[in-house]
Amino acid sequence: MNKTLKYILLGLGGALLAACIVVAVIAGSDSRKAITCKGLEVAVLDSMQNSFVSKADVKGYLDREYGHYIGMVADSIDLTRIEDIIDGRSAVLKSQAYVTRDGILHVDVTQRKPVVRFQKKDGGFYADADGYIFPLQRTYASHVQIIDGNIPLAANSGYKGAIEDPKEKEWFRNMMNVVNYIEKSKTWKDKIVQISVDAKKDLILIPREGKEMFLFGQPTDIEDKFRKMEKYYTHIIPAKGEGHYRTVDLKYKGQIVCKEK
């Protein structure tokens, strides 16, 4: 086969392939235009972890804010608007909307994952690991570490958004170091039920059992302070008995300062 004929055949083959692709795209487009929406299928992808948003909630949002979609041609459904409506809910991290060939409108929802709950005098709010704050939900409470008292964050109970102030960001990062240390330890996760912030921004750790209050100080030197707490439980309580001390101060280097009732 001479080179000229070879190039001609290759060119024809390429043109034929391109034509097939165009036909397939047109056919797919025509097929999609013929699809009408027959129903809604909602999947809350992380419902085992949190239950801020239900399938019924998503349907309600769409019925109120989007309107009619059942019976509509697939190409006429504004999927971006549907995602914007769902993403606008404070507890939703991201949604994805799409229509399948069987005419079902699918909406997949991923919820925000709170790691801590802040409780101020005027109300509370959640925060995720990235420092995104969102309001408490009326229908569900996530079982996360509670921090109350003099919270040095400007956010209030209705706030939704990231922490912007540099000093607030630094405080939040330090607090997350404390919370993460507790969460990763089965011992401390079981023992510590609440963290309070006093007027000096010092932390007070409240155990699930016992009447002691652990004066933790600033959220620094975390490992050293928890080692001292461990010594309190393994050495001091066996010697003095439970309930002997009211406060256990961990703030001083190399010392555990206990005060009686």
C-alpha atoms as an extended CHARMM CRD file, in Angstrom:
* protein
*
       261  EXT
         1         1  MET       CA              0.0000000000        0.0000000000        0.0000000000  PROA      1               0.0000000000
         2         2  ASN       CA              1.4980000000        3.3350000000       -1.0260000000  PROA      2               0.0000000000
         3         3  LYS       CA              1.7670000000        6.1690000000        1.4500000000  PROA      3               0.0000000000
         4         4  THR       CA             -0.7860000000        8.3690000000       -0.3100000000  PROA      4               0.0000000000
         5         5  LEU       CA             -3.5030000000        5.7110000000       -0.1430000000  PROA      5               0.0000000000
         6         6  LYS       CA             -2.6180000000        4.9980000000        3.4750000000  PROA      6               0.0000000000
         7         7  TYR       CA             -3.0480000000        8.6520000000        4.4440000000  PROA      7               0.0000000000
         8         8  ILE       CA             -6.3520000000        8.8470000000        2.5460000000  PROA      8               0.0000000000
         9         9  LEU       CA             -7.7170000000        5.7960000000        4.4060000000  PROA      9               0.0000000000
        10        10  LEU       CA             -6.5490000000        7.1620000000        7.7710000000  PROA      10              0.0000000000
        11        11  GLY       CA             -8.2180000000       10.4730000000        7.0010000000  PROA      11              0.0000000000
        12        12  LEU       CA            -11.4760000000        8.7810000000        6.0560000000  PROA      12              0.0000000000
        13        13  GLY       CA            -11.3400000000        6.6700000000        9.2000000000  PROA      13              0.0000000000
        14        14  GLY       CA            -10.8360000000        9.7520000000       11.3690000000  PROA      14              0.0000000000
        15        15  ALA       CA            -13.7010000000       11.5740000000        9.6670000000  PROA      15              0.0000000000
        16        16  LEU       CA            -15.9700000000        8.5380000000       10.1520000000  PROA      16              0.0000000000
        17        17  LEU       CA            -15.0870000000        8.3350000000       13.8470000000  PROA      17              0.0000000000
        18        18  ALA       CA            -15.7830000000       12.0430000000       14.3240000000  PROA      18              0.0000000000
        19        19  ALA       CA            -19.1250000000       11.6720000000       12.5620000000  PROA      19              0.0000000000
        20        20  CYS       CA            -20.0510000000        8.7580000000       14.8450000000  PROA      20              0.0000000000
        21        21  ILE       CA            -19.2220000000       10.8280000000       17.9320000000  PROA      21              0.0000000000
        22        22  VAL       CA            -21.3610000000       13.7390000000       16.6950000000  PROA      22              0.0000000000
        23        23  VAL       CA            -24.2690000000       11.3840000000       15.9780000000  PROA      23              0.0000000000
        24        24  ALA       CA            -23.9340000000        9.8180000000       19.4400000000  PROA      24              0.0000000000
        25        25  VAL       CA            -23.9060000000       13.2230000000       21.1320000000  PROA      25              0.0000000000
        26        26  ILE       CA            -26.9540000000       14.3750000000       19.1700000000  PROA      26              0.0000000000
        27        27  ALA       CA            -28.7420000000       11.1140000000       19.9100000000  PROA      27              0.0000000000
        28        28  GLY       CA            -27.8840000000       11.4290000000       23.6120000000  PROA      28              0.0000000000
        29        29  SER       CA            -29.1040000000       15.0100000000       23.6580000000  PROA      29              0.0000000000
        30        30  ASP       CA            -32.3450000000       14.0660000000       21.8910000000  PROA      30              0.0000000000
        31        31  SER       CA            -32.8040000000       11.1580000000       24.2870000000  PROA      31              0.0000000000
        32        32  ARG       CA            -32.3230000000       13.4530000000       27.2750000000  PROA      32              0.0000000000
        33        33  LYS       CA            -34.7920000000       15.9690000000       25.8840000000  PROA      33              0.0000000000
        34        34  ALA       CA            -37.3430000000       13.1730000000       25.6810000000  PROA      34              0.0000000000
        35        35  ILE       CA            -36.9100000000       12.2770000000       29.3780000000  PROA      35              0.0000000000
        36        36  THR       CA            -39.5060000000       13.7050000000       31.7460000000  PROA      36              0.0000000000
        37        37  CYS       CA            -39.0740000000       13.8440000000       35.5140000000  PROA      37              0.0000000000
        38        38  LYS       CA            -41.1530000000       11.1320000000       37.1770000000  PROA      38              0.0000000000
        39        39  GLY       CA            -40.0170000000       11.4330000000       40.7900000000  PROA      39              0.0000000000
        40        40  LEU       CA            -37.4930000000       12.5690000000       43.3830000000  PROA      40              0.0000000000
        41        41  GLU       CA            -34.8790000000       10.4370000000       45.1180000000  PROA      41              0.0000000000
        42        42  VAL       CA            -32.9360000000       12.0290000000       47.9830000000  PROA      42              0.0000000000
        43        43  ALA       CA            -29.8050000000       10.4640000000       49.4860000000  PROA      43              0.0000000000
        44        44  VAL       CA            -28.3160000000       11.9170000000       52.6780000000  PROA      44              0.0000000000
        45        45  LEU       CA            -24.8990000000       10.3510000000       52.2520000000  PROA      45              0.0000000000
        46        46  ASP       CA            -23.6850000000       10.6550000000       55.8550000000  PROA      46              0.0000000000
        47        47  SER       CA            -26.9510000000       10.1210000000       57.7240000000  PROA      47              0.0000000000
        48        48  MET       CA            -25.3010000000        7.5630000000       60.0250000000  PROA      48              0.0000000000
        49        49  GLN       CA            -23.0770000000       10.2960000000       61.4990000000  PROA      49              0.0000000000
        50        50  ASN       CA            -25.5380000000       13.1860000000       61.7990000000  PROA      50              0.0000000000
        51        51  SER       CA            -29.2270000000       13.7550000000       61.1640000000  PROA      51              0.0000000000
        52        52  PHE       CA            -29.4410000000       17.4940000000       60.6020000000  PROA      52              0.0000000000
        53        53  VAL       CA            -31.1740000000       17.0890000000       57.2430000000  PROA      53              0.0000000000
        54        54  SER       CA            -33.7530000000       14.4570000000       56.3070000000  PROA      54              0.0000000000
        55        55  LYS       CA            -35.1120000000       13.3410000000       52.9440000000  PROA      55              0.0000000000
        56        56  ALA       CA            -38.4220000000       14.9970000000       53.8290000000  PROA      56              0.0000000000
        57        57  ASP       CA            -36.5800000000       18.2530000000       54.5870000000  PROA      57              0.0000000000
        58        58  VAL       CA            -34.9680000000       18.2980000000       51.1370000000  PROA      58              0.0000000000
        59        59  LYS       CA            -38.2890000000       17.6270000000       49.4120000000  PROA      59              0.0000000000
        60        60  GLY       CA            -39.8690000000       20.4210000000       51.4430000000  PROA      60              0.0000000000
        61        61  TYR       CA            -37.1120000000       22.8840000000       50.4860000000  PROA      61              0.0000000000
        62        62  LEU       CA            -37.6100000000       22.1200000000       46.7880000000  PROA      62              0.0000000000
        63        63  ASP       CA            -41.4090000000       22.2560000000       46.9520000000  PROA      63              0.0000000000
        64        64  ARG       CA            -41.3140000000       25.6600000000       48.6430000000  PROA      64              0.0000000000
        65        65  GLU       CA            -38.3930000000       27.3180000000       46.8820000000  PROA      65              0.0000000000
        66        66  TYR       CA            -38.1330000000       25.6380000000       43.4780000000  PROA      66              0.0000000000
        67        67  GLY       CA            -41.7040000000       24.6810000000       42.7190000000  PROA      67              0.0000000000
        68        68  HSD       CA            -42.9050000000       22.2420000000       40.0800000000  PROA      68              0.0000000000
        69        69  TYR       CA            -40.4410000000       19.6830000000       38.6800000000  PROA      69              0.0000000000
        70        70  ILE       CA            -42.4190000000       16.4410000000       38.3550000000  PROA      70              0.0000000000
        71        71  GLY       CA            -43.5010000000       16.0400000000       34.7020000000  PROA      71              0.0000000000
        72        72  MET       CA            -40.9730000000       18.5700000000       33.4380000000  PROA      72              0.0000000000
        73        73  VAL       CA            -38.5870000000       17.7240000000       30.6070000000  PROA      73              0.0000000000
        74        74  ALA       CA            -35.1710000000       16.8800000000       32.0690000000  PROA      74              0.0000000000
        75        75  ASP       CA            -33.3420000000       19.6220000000       30.1510000000  PROA      75              0.0000000000
        76        76  SER       CA            -35.6830000000       22.2760000000       31.5580000000  PROA      76              0.0000000000
        77        77  ILE       CA            -34.8940000000       21.4640000000       35.2100000000  PROA      77              0.0000000000
        78        78  ASP       CA            -32.3800000000       23.9430000000       36.6340000000  PROA      78              0.0000000000
        79        79  LEU       CA            -30.0450000000       21.6150000000       38.5170000000  PROA      79              0.0000000000
        80        80  THR       CA            -27.7330000000       24.4550000000       39.5760000000  PROA      80              0.0000000000
        81        81  ARG       CA            -30.6210000000       26.3010000000       41.2170000000  PROA      81              0.0000000000
        82        82  ILE       CA            -31.6850000000       23.1220000000       43.0160000000  PROA      82              0.0000000000
        83        83  GLU       CA            -28.1430000000       22.7070000000       44.3900000000  PROA      83              0.0000000000
        84        84  ASP       CA            -28.0610000000       26.3710000000       45.4390000000  PROA      84              0.0000000000
        85        85  ILE       CA            -31.3220000000       25.9250000000       47.3560000000  PROA      85              0.0000000000
        86        86  ILE       CA            -30.0320000000       22.8810000000       49.2430000000  PROA      86              0.0000000000
        87        87  ASP       CA            -26.5350000000       24.3050000000       49.7780000000  PROA      87              0.0000000000
        88        88  GLY       CA            -28.1430000000       27.3550000000       51.3510000000  PROA      88              0.0000000000
        89        89  ARG       CA            -29.1550000000       25.3110000000       54.4080000000  PROA      89              0.0000000000
        90        90  SER       CA            -26.7070000000       25.9450000000       57.2320000000  PROA      90              0.0000000000
        91        91  ALA       CA            -26.1050000000       22.2630000000       58.0180000000  PROA      91              0.0000000000
        92        92  VAL       CA            -25.4390000000       21.2470000000       54.3960000000  PROA      92              0.0000000000
        93        93  LEU       CA            -21.8450000000       21.0710000000       53.1930000000  PROA      93              0.0000000000
        94        94  LYS       CA            -22.5990000000       20.1990000000       49.5620000000  PROA      94              0.0000000000
        95        95  SER       CA            -25.3580000000       18.7840000000       47.3720000000  PROA      95              0.0000000000
        96        96  GLN       CA            -25.4020000000       17.2970000000       43.8730000000  PROA      96              0.0000000000
        97        97  ALA       CA            -28.5040000000       17.1590000000       41.6490000000  PROA      97              0.0000000000
        98        98  TYR       CA            -28.9020000000       15.1000000000       38.4670000000  PROA      98              0.0000000000
        99        99  VAL       CA            -31.5730000000       13.3170000000       36.4130000000  PROA      99              0.0000000000
       100       100  THR       CA            -31.1110000000        9.6900000000       35.3670000000  PROA      100             0.0000000000
       101       101  ARG       CA            -32.4950000000        8.0100000000       32.2350000000  PROA      101             0.0000000000
       102       102  ASP       CA            -35.4210000000        6.5570000000       34.1720000000  PROA      102             0.0000000000
       103       103  GLY       CA            -36.6810000000       10.1010000000       34.7980000000  PROA      103             0.0000000000
       104       104  ILE       CA            -35.7480000000       10.3160000000       38.4840000000  PROA      104             0.0000000000
       105       105  LEU       CA            -34.3680000000       13.5670000000       39.8760000000  PROA      105             0.0000000000
       106       106  HSD       CA            -31.6170000000       12.6280000000       42.3200000000  PROA      106             0.0000000000
       107       107  VAL       CA            -30.3410000000       14.9510000000       45.0490000000  PROA      107             0.0000000000
       108       108  ASP       CA            -27.3180000000       13.6950000000       47.0190000000  PROA      108             0.0000000000
       109       109  VAL       CA            -26.6230000000       15.6320000000       50.2180000000  PROA      109             0.0000000000
       110       110  THR       CA            -23.4880000000       15.7680000000       52.3840000000  PROA      110             0.0000000000
       111       111  GLN       CA            -24.0010000000       17.3940000000       55.7820000000  PROA      111             0.0000000000
       112       112  ARG       CA            -21.5570000000       19.5030000000       57.7410000000  PROA      112             0.0000000000
       113       113  LYS       CA            -19.7370000000       17.5650000000       60.4480000000  PROA      113             0.0000000000
       114       114  PRO       CA            -19.5530000000       19.5230000000       63.7120000000  PROA      114             0.0000000000
       115       115  VAL       CA            -16.6160000000       18.8390000000       66.0130000000  PROA      115             0.0000000000
       116       116  VAL       CA            -17.5940000000       21.1660000000       68.8450000000  PROA      116             0.0000000000
       117       117  ARG       CA            -20.5870000000       23.0320000000       70.2260000000  PROA      117             0.0000000000
       118       118  PHE       CA            -20.0850000000       26.4930000000       71.7100000000  PROA      118             0.0000000000
       119       119  GLN       CA            -22.6460000000       27.6820000000       74.2390000000  PROA      119             0.0000000000
       120       120  LYS       CA            -22.7540000000       31.4220000000       75.0060000000  PROA      120             0.0000000000
       121       121  LYS       CA            -25.1660000000       33.3190000000       77.2290000000  PROA      121             0.0000000000
       122       122  ASP       CA            -27.2080000000       34.4250000000       74.2210000000  PROA      122             0.0000000000
       123       123  GLY       CA            -27.2950000000       31.0030000000       72.5490000000  PROA      123             0.0000000000
       124       124  GLY       CA            -25.1530000000       28.3180000000       70.9850000000  PROA      124             0.0000000000
       125       125  PHE       CA            -23.7140000000       27.2090000000       67.6510000000  PROA      125             0.0000000000
       126       126  TYR       CA            -21.6360000000       24.4260000000       66.0950000000  PROA      126             0.0000000000
       127       127  ALA       CA            -18.2370000000       24.6130000000       64.4060000000  PROA      127             0.0000000000
       128       128  ASP       CA            -16.6340000000       22.1220000000       62.0480000000  PROA      128             0.0000000000
       129       129  ALA       CA            -12.9300000000       21.2620000000       61.8810000000  PROA      129             0.0000000000
       130       130  ASP       CA            -12.2650000000       24.1190000000       59.4230000000  PROA      130             0.0000000000
       131       131  GLY       CA            -13.7390000000       26.7310000000       61.7490000000  PROA      131             0.0000000000
       132       132  TYR       CA            -17.0000000000       27.0890000000       59.8510000000  PROA      132             0.0000000000
       133       133  ILE       CA            -19.7530000000       28.1000000000       62.2670000000  PROA      133             0.0000000000
       134       134  PHE       CA            -23.4070000000       27.2150000000       61.7980000000  PROA      134             0.0000000000
       135       135  PRO       CA            -26.5000000000       27.3920000000       64.0320000000  PROA      135             0.0000000000
       136       136  LEU       CA            -27.8790000000       24.6640000000       66.2600000000  PROA      136             0.0000000000
       137       137  GLN       CA            -30.6580000000       22.6620000000       64.5960000000  PROA      137             0.0000000000
       138       138  ARG       CA            -34.1480000000       22.3690000000       66.0660000000  PROA      138             0.0000000000
       139       139  THR       CA            -34.6540000000       18.7390000000       65.1010000000  PROA      139             0.0000000000
       140       140  TYR       CA            -31.3170000000       17.1770000000       66.0340000000  PROA      140             0.0000000000
       141       141  ALA       CA            -28.4180000000       17.6850000000       68.4620000000  PROA      141             0.0000000000
       142       142  SER       CA            -24.9990000000       16.2910000000       67.5600000000  PROA      142             0.0000000000
       143       143  HSD       CA            -23.0760000000       14.5520000000       70.3560000000  PROA      143             0.0000000000
       144       144  VAL       CA            -19.8880000000       16.6120000000       70.3160000000  PROA      144             0.0000000000
       145       145  GLN       CA            -17.7400000000       18.3090000000       72.9540000000  PROA      145             0.0000000000
       146       146  ILE       CA            -19.4930000000       21.2760000000       74.5940000000  PROA      146             0.0000000000
       147       147  ILE       CA            -17.5640000000       24.4480000000       75.4210000000  PROA      147             0.0000000000
       148       148  ASP       CA            -19.4250000000       27.1220000000       77.3810000000  PROA      148             0.0000000000
       149       149  GLY       CA            -18.7460000000       30.3050000000       79.3310000000  PROA      149             0.0000000000
       150       150  ASN       CA            -16.8650000000       33.3610000000       78.0900000000  PROA      150             0.0000000000
       151       151  ILE       CA            -16.3310000000       32.2300000000       74.5090000000  PROA      151             0.0000000000
       152       152  PRO       CA            -14.0280000000       34.7770000000       72.7760000000  PROA      152             0.0000000000
       153       153  LEU       CA            -15.7940000000       34.4930000000       69.4120000000  PROA      153             0.0000000000
       154       154  ALA       CA            -17.9180000000       37.2860000000       67.9740000000  PROA      154             0.0000000000
       155       155  ALA       CA            -20.3680000000       34.8140000000       66.3900000000  PROA      155             0.0000000000
       156       156  ASN       CA            -23.8550000000       34.4990000000       67.8410000000  PROA      156             0.0000000000
       157       157  SER       CA            -26.5000000000       31.7860000000       67.6940000000  PROA      157             0.0000000000
       158       158  GLY       CA            -27.6940000000       32.8390000000       64.2220000000  PROA      158             0.0000000000
       159       159  TYR       CA            -24.2630000000       33.1770000000       62.6030000000  PROA      159             0.0000000000
       160       160  LYS       CA            -23.2690000000       31.1020000000       59.5840000000  PROA      160             0.0000000000
       161       161  GLY       CA            -19.7990000000       31.3600000000       58.1000000000  PROA      161             0.0000000000
       162       162  ALA       CA            -16.0840000000       31.0090000000       58.6750000000  PROA      162             0.0000000000
       163       163  ILE       CA            -14.1710000000       32.5810000000       61.5620000000  PROA      163             0.0000000000
       164       164  GLU       CA            -12.4210000000       35.6070000000       60.0600000000  PROA      164             0.0000000000
       165       165  ASP       CA            -10.6610000000       37.4460000000       62.9070000000  PROA      165             0.0000000000
       166       166  PRO       CA             -6.9880000000       36.3070000000       63.2410000000  PROA      166             0.0000000000
       167       167  LYS       CA             -7.0660000000       36.2270000000       67.0630000000  PROA      167             0.0000000000
       168       168  GLU       CA            -10.3080000000       34.2700000000       67.0470000000  PROA      168             0.0000000000
       169       169  LYS       CA             -8.8150000000       31.8410000000       64.5120000000  PROA      169             0.0000000000
       170       170  GLU       CA             -5.7720000000       31.2680000000       66.7310000000  PROA      170             0.0000000000
       171       171  TRP       CA             -7.9500000000       30.6740000000       69.8070000000  PROA      171             0.0000000000
       172       172  PHE       CA            -10.1380000000       28.2650000000       67.8620000000  PROA      172             0.0000000000
       173       173  ARG       CA             -7.1010000000       26.3020000000       66.5960000000  PROA      173             0.0000000000
       174       174  ASN       CA             -5.7730000000       25.9780000000       70.1490000000  PROA      174             0.0000000000
       175       175  MET       CA             -9.1760000000       24.8560000000       71.4000000000  PROA      175             0.0000000000
       176       176  MET       CA             -9.3770000000       22.2540000000       68.6500000000  PROA      176             0.0000000000
       177       177  ASN       CA             -6.0120000000       20.8910000000       69.8150000000  PROA      177             0.0000000000
       178       178  VAL       CA             -7.5480000000       20.3190000000       73.2500000000  PROA      178             0.0000000000
       179       179  VAL       CA            -10.7730000000       18.8480000000       71.8460000000  PROA      179             0.0000000000
       180       180  ASN       CA             -8.8930000000       16.5620000000       69.4410000000  PROA      180             0.0000000000
       181       181  TYR       CA             -6.6230000000       15.3440000000       72.2380000000  PROA      181             0.0000000000
       182       182  ILE       CA             -9.6770000000       14.4050000000       74.3000000000  PROA      182             0.0000000000
       183       183  GLU       CA            -11.4750000000       12.7920000000       71.3510000000  PROA      183             0.0000000000
       184       184  LYS       CA             -8.4890000000       10.6110000000       70.4420000000  PROA      184             0.0000000000
       185       185  SER       CA             -8.1720000000        9.2700000000       73.9860000000  PROA      185             0.0000000000
       186       186  LYS       CA            -10.7970000000        6.7640000000       75.1270000000  PROA      186             0.0000000000
       187       187  THR       CA             -9.9420000000        7.6030000000       78.7460000000  PROA      187             0.0000000000
       188       188  TRP       CA            -10.4460000000       11.3530000000       78.4760000000  PROA      188             0.0000000000
       189       189  LYS       CA            -13.3370000000       11.1130000000       76.0450000000  PROA      189             0.0000000000
       190       190  ASP       CA            -15.2130000000        9.0720000000       78.6410000000  PROA      190             0.0000000000
       191       191  LYS       CA            -14.1980000000       11.2520000000       81.5940000000  PROA      191             0.0000000000
       192       192  ILE       CA            -14.4630000000       14.8500000000       80.3400000000  PROA      192             0.0000000000
       193       193  VAL       CA            -18.0360000000       15.9240000000       79.7410000000  PROA      193             0.0000000000
       194       194  GLN       CA            -17.6900000000       19.7000000000       79.4650000000  PROA      194             0.0000000000
       195       195  ILE       CA            -15.1810000000       22.5250000000       79.0360000000  PROA      195             0.0000000000
       196       196  SER       CA            -15.8690000000       25.9930000000       80.4430000000  PROA      196             0.0000000000
       197       197  VAL       CA            -14.0460000000       29.2470000000       79.6790000000  PROA      197             0.0000000000
       198       198  ASP       CA            -13.6800000000       31.7250000000       82.5530000000  PROA      198             0.0000000000
       199       199  ALA       CA            -13.2990000000       35.5090000000       82.4110000000  PROA      199             0.0000000000
       200       200  LYS       CA             -9.5150000000       35.2120000000       81.8830000000  PROA      200             0.0000000000
       201       201  LYS       CA            -10.0540000000       32.7590000000       78.9920000000  PROA      201             0.0000000000
       202       202  ASP       CA             -8.6750000000       29.9620000000       81.1480000000  PROA      202             0.0000000000
       203       203  LEU       CA            -10.2490000000       26.5470000000       80.6650000000  PROA      203             0.0000000000
       204       204  ILE       CA            -12.0230000000       24.5300000000       83.3290000000  PROA      204             0.0000000000
       205       205  LEU       CA            -12.5410000000       20.8310000000       82.5780000000  PROA      205             0.0000000000
       206       206  ILE       CA            -15.5770000000       19.1600000000       84.1340000000  PROA      206             0.0000000000
       207       207  PRO       CA            -15.4630000000       15.3480000000       84.5680000000  PROA      207             0.0000000000
       208       208  ARG       CA            -18.4750000000       13.1110000000       84.0610000000  PROA      208             0.0000000000
       209       209  GLU       CA            -18.0760000000       11.6750000000       87.5660000000  PROA      209             0.0000000000
       210       210  GLY       CA            -16.7300000000       13.2940000000       90.7030000000  PROA      210             0.0000000000
       211       211  LYS       CA            -16.9990000000       16.8500000000       91.9920000000  PROA      211             0.0000000000
       212       212  GLU       CA            -13.5180000000       18.0430000000       91.0460000000  PROA      212             0.0000000000
       213       213  MET       CA            -12.9790000000       20.8910000000       88.6240000000  PROA      213             0.0000000000
       214       214  PHE       CA             -9.6980000000       20.7870000000       86.7110000000  PROA      214             0.0000000000
       215       215  LEU       CA             -8.2100000000       24.2620000000       86.2240000000  PROA      215             0.0000000000
       216       216  PHE       CA             -6.5300000000       23.7630000000       82.8660000000  PROA      216             0.0000000000
       217       217  GLY       CA             -5.5040000000       27.3510000000       82.1500000000  PROA      217             0.0000000000
       218       218  GLN       CA             -4.7680000000       28.4080000000       78.5670000000  PROA      218             0.0000000000
       219       219  PRO       CA             -5.1260000000       25.7720000000       75.8170000000  PROA      219             0.0000000000
       220       220  THR       CA             -1.3590000000       25.1590000000       75.7200000000  PROA      220             0.0000000000
       221       221  ASP       CA              1.0290000000       22.4810000000       77.0810000000  PROA      221             0.0000000000
       222       222  ILE       CA             -1.8010000000       20.0510000000       76.5270000000  PROA      222             0.0000000000
       223       223  GLU       CA              0.0510000000       16.7480000000       76.9040000000  PROA      223             0.0000000000
       224       224  ASP       CA              1.7940000000       17.8580000000       80.0930000000  PROA      224             0.0000000000
       225       225  LYS       CA             -1.4760000000       18.9440000000       81.7130000000  PROA      225             0.0000000000
       226       226  PHE       CA             -3.2370000000       15.6970000000       80.8510000000  PROA      226             0.0000000000
       227       227  ARG       CA             -0.2910000000       13.7430000000       82.2730000000  PROA      227             0.0000000000
       228       228  LYS       CA             -0.8160000000       15.6100000000       85.5410000000  PROA      228             0.0000000000
       229       229  MET       CA             -4.5190000000       14.8010000000       85.4160000000  PROA      229             0.0000000000
       230       230  GLU       CA             -3.6120000000       11.1420000000       84.9920000000  PROA      230             0.0000000000
       231       231  LYS       CA             -1.3530000000       11.2990000000       88.0450000000  PROA      231             0.0000000000
       232       232  TYR       CA             -4.1890000000       12.8520000000       90.0110000000  PROA      232             0.0000000000
       233       233  TYR       CA             -6.4050000000        9.8600000000       89.2270000000  PROA      233             0.0000000000
       234       234  THR       CA             -3.6890000000        7.2240000000       89.7360000000  PROA      234             0.0000000000
       235       235  HSD       CA             -1.8750000000        8.6470000000       92.7930000000  PROA      235             0.0000000000
       236       236  ILE       CA             -3.8120000000       11.3490000000       94.6150000000  PROA      236             0.0000000000
       237       237  ILE       CA             -7.3280000000        9.8780000000       94.5940000000  PROA      237             0.0000000000
       238       238  PRO       CA             -6.1530000000        6.4700000000       95.9180000000  PROA      238             0.0000000000
       239       239  ALA       CA             -4.3720000000        8.2890000000       98.7580000000  PROA      239             0.0000000000
       240       240  LYS       CA             -7.0190000000       10.8940000000       99.6240000000  PROA      240             0.0000000000
       241       241  GLY       CA            -10.2290000000        9.3010000000       98.3560000000  PROA      241             0.0000000000
       242       242  GLU       CA            -12.8120000000       10.5520000000       95.9030000000  PROA      242             0.0000000000
       243       243  GLY       CA            -14.4170000000       13.9170000000       96.5850000000  PROA      243             0.0000000000
       244       244  HSD       CA            -11.6330000000       15.1010000000       98.9070000000  PROA      244             0.0000000000
       245       245  TYR       CA            -10.6230000000       17.9890000000       96.6700000000  PROA      245             0.0000000000
       246       246  ARG       CA            -12.8200000000       20.5450000000       94.9300000000  PROA      246             0.0000000000
       247       247  THR       CA            -10.3150000000       22.0580000000       92.4790000000  PROA      247             0.0000000000
       248       248  VAL       CA             -7.2310000000       20.5780000000       90.8140000000  PROA      248             0.0000000000
       249       249  ASP       CA             -4.9710000000       23.2420000000       89.3130000000  PROA      249             0.0000000000
       250       250  LEU       CA             -2.8340000000       22.0550000000       86.3900000000  PROA      250             0.0000000000
       251       251  LYS       CA             -1.4810000000       25.4370000000       85.2810000000  PROA      251             0.0000000000
       252       252  TYR       CA              1.8640000000       25.3760000000       87.1300000000  PROA      252             0.0000000000
       253       253  LYS       CA              4.9700000000       23.7050000000       85.7120000000  PROA      253             0.0000000000
       254       254  GLY       CA              5.7810000000       20.4570000000       87.4970000000  PROA      254             0.0000000000
       255       255  GLN       CA              3.0040000000       20.9050000000       90.0550000000  PROA      255             0.0000000000
       256       256  ILE       CA             -0.5290000000       19.7920000000       90.7990000000  PROA      256             0.0000000000
       257       257  VAL       CA             -2.1840000000       22.1990000000       93.2170000000  PROA      257             0.0000000000
       258       258  CYS       CA             -5.2540000000       20.6820000000       94.9110000000  PROA      258             0.0000000000
       259       259  LYS       CA             -7.6830000000       22.5610000000       97.1140000000  PROA      259             0.0000000000
       260       260  GLU       CA            -10.2130000000       21.0140000000       99.4300000000  PROA      260             0.0000000000
       261       261  LYS       CA            -13.9060000000       21.8620000000       99.4690000000  PROA      261             0.0000000000
